[in-house]
C-alpha cells in the first residue's frame, strides 16, 4: 500500500455528517464507532434510518429479525413505508424544499431540463395514475429499458408509488438480452424511448424493445417516451406514448403503504452460466443503504448536487437517484458520453452546473489521462467537494493523475466498492481518515468486512476472500424466484458468512485493496496473485495506456499470466517492447510471476460501466464458452483476441 496523500484537518472533519453523527452517538474515534456498528446491528441500523429522517406510515416493531438465518434477514419488521414518498413527496410537501431543484438533466447536445421537488411530484403522480389506468397493480413487474433521461426517474418513482416492482435494464442492450430479463421477471410492461444520443449519433431503442417484447409472453404493453421525436414502428394495440400515459386523470392514485420487506426493484446482473441473476431490493433496503452511503459516507447534504457517470441499468444508476433524493439533495443526469465532443466535456459539466459530488470510473480516467492536462481545467473546481469512484480496481498512476491534475490535490477521492447485491458499498474512503492512492481507508459503517484465508481465518497483510459476517440493510433479498441459487452464490462456503467474490488485502494500518474477482485470481506455482497487481505495474510503464491480465493453464506452474495491453496512440508495438514489458513485470513483481506473453490489442472488452471483463478475455483467448456477454459494450474486441495465438 502506498502512503496516504490526503489528510483531513480538524475543521474539515468536524463539518462532515459522519463526524457529527458519531459525536451525537457518543463516539470520537471512527474505528470504535465501526466496531459498535457491526457488533449491534439492530441499534446501528435503527439509528441510521433515523439520521436519514425516513418517514414511516406505520412504525416498525423490530429493526431486524434473523429467525430464518443471516442469509434471510427481515429489516424494519412491521413497518409500512414507500420509497416514492421518502424520495420525492415528503420534500415537495415542505415549504422550504418544495421549490428546490430535485433533478437536473443535460443532453449530449447541451439541452437542459430542471425539476423542483414539487414539479417532480406532479410528474410522478401523473405517471402513477397512468400506470394504474393501464392495468398495472401492486406487485406487477415493469421493465425500464430507458436512457438517462428524467422520465426514467419519474417512472421509477411512479412504479414505487403504486406498489409495482420496476426492473431497470441497461440502455445499450440488444433485444435478446432485454428479452431474457423480461422473461425472467415475468414483466407485464416495458417502458422505453424512441432512442438516445451517443457521440452525436441517434441510437434506436424502440425497435429493440419491440423485438424483446415479442419474445416475452408476459409483456403485453409498451410505453414509449418520444425523446428524439424520431420515426418508429407503431402497434396501436399494445403501444402508447408517454404523453398519453401521463395525461391528467381523476381520481389520483393513492400512495401505496408497503411492507418494509416488499420488493421495490429487480436489478439483473450477468451470470457466468449465461443466465442473468435477478437481485431483489425492497422499499426499506436499497434506498436506505444508498442514501446512507451517499449522505453519511460521501457527505451529500441537502444543498448538494450529486452526479454519477452511469446508466440506470447498472447499480450506480439507482444509487444516484436514491443517494441524492432521500437526502433532499439534487441529482444530475447526463445522457451521452463524457468525452464528447472533446475530453473536456465532463469537467465543463461539473463546473457549469456547480456539481458538488462527481462519480467517475477508473477506466474513464485512464481514457482521459492519455490526453494529458490539455483538457483539464487550469484552476481548481469552484463547487466540487468530493470525487467518488467505483468499477474496476484503481491502478496508482491514473488515481494520482485524477487527484493531482484534476483535483489539484484538494478534492478527496472516495474510492467505493460493493455491488448490486450490496445496494452500495462494503469498503470506502471515509472522510474522517487519511486517504491513499488506489486504496480504501475503511470498511463502511455497518459492514462487517473481513479478509479470510482458505481456512476461514481472518488475516492481515495477506490476500484472501472478502467476506461479510453480519447482515446489513440493503442486502439483496435473494435472487428473484431462485432462493437456492442465491444461497449457493454467497452463503455456501463458511457458515453464516457472505463470500463476496472479491480478493482483497487489508494491511496493518487499516488500508484495504481489492486485487480482483475470486474467479479471476491467478495461481502461479502455488502462489495466488490478483490480476490488478499485474495491471497496475503495466500501466505504470510510459508506453501503456490500459492492461488486462488473465491466467491460462500451464503444465508446469498450473497457471501462467498472459497480458493484453493497449498502448498509447502512436506508440510502436514491436516485439522488443513486448519483451521489455515482460521483464518490467518480472522486475516489479518478482521473477516467479514473469508473464508468459504480452499481446497488444486495440481495445479491452468492457461493460458500459467501464469494467474490464476478464472472463470474456479468457474465454476468447482459450476459445471457450464465455457465458452471458450481454453487458459487453465492444464485442469487436473479443473477435480481435480470438485471432491471437499463444506466442504471437
Secondary structure, DSSP 8 states (H G I E B T S, - for coil): ---EEE---HHHHHHSHHHHHHHHTT-S-HHHHHHHHHH-HHHHHHHHHHHTT---SB--SEEEE-TT-GGG-EEEET-EE-HHIIIIIHHHTSTTTTTSEEEEEEETTS-EEEEEHHHHHHHHHHHHHHHHHTT--TT-EEEEE--SSHHHHHHHHHHHHTT-EEEEE-TT--HHHHHHHHHHHT-SEEEEESEEEETTEEEE-HHHHHHHHHT-TT--EEEEE-SS-------TTTEEEHHHHTS--SS------EETTSEEEEEEE--TTSS-EEEEEETTTHHHHHHHIIIIIS---TT-EEEE---TTSHHHHHHHHHHHTTT-EEEEEES-TTSSSTTHHHHHHHHTT-SEEE--HHHHHHHHTTTTTTS-SS--SS--EEEE-SS---HHHHHHIIIIISTTTSEEEE-EEETTTTEEEEE--TTS-EETT-BSEE-TT--EEEE-TTS-B-SSS-EEEEE-S--TT----BTT-HHHHHHHHSSSSTT-EEEEEEEEE-TTS-EEEEEEGGG-EEETTEEE-HHHHHHHHHTSTTEEEEEEEEEEETTTEEEEEEEEEE-TT----HHHHHHHHHHHHHHH-GGG--SEEEE-S---BBTT--B-HHHHHHHHHT------TTBS-THHHHHHHT--TT-
